[in-house]
Amino acid sequence: MKNGGSEYEALSTAMLSHSPACQNDDRFTADALRPQEVREMRDTCRACPLIVHCRSYANAIPRGVAFAGFWGGQFYGKELP
């Protein structure tokens, strides 16, 4: 993996000892969310032990790459009314 490789490795390693708080919540991979969902998901991220690794990985991925969803407390998609 060229972009975000070391950040991905750090996230993957951390996931060996901690489960992500977003696990099994399909909203975290959605392209569009309502404002209430965004607020709820930010709260979920704040409580997650992986937030730093997750955010670092998201920030390492160039925006020209297909990328969406909710990563490290930040939403990379479209907010619906």
HELIX and SHEET records of a PDB file:
HELIX    1   1 GLY A    5  ALA A   14  1                                  10    
HELIX    2   2 ASP A   26  THR A   29  5                                   4    
HELIX    3   3 PRO A   35  ARG A   46  1                                  12    
HELIX    4   4 ILE A   51  ALA A   60  1                                  10    
SHEET    1   A 2 ALA A  32  LEU A  33  0                                        
SHEET    2   A 2 LYS A  78  GLU A  79  1                                        
SHEET    1   B 2 GLY A  69  TRP A  71  0                                        
SHEET    2   B 2 GLN A  74  TYR A  76 -1                                        
END                                                                             
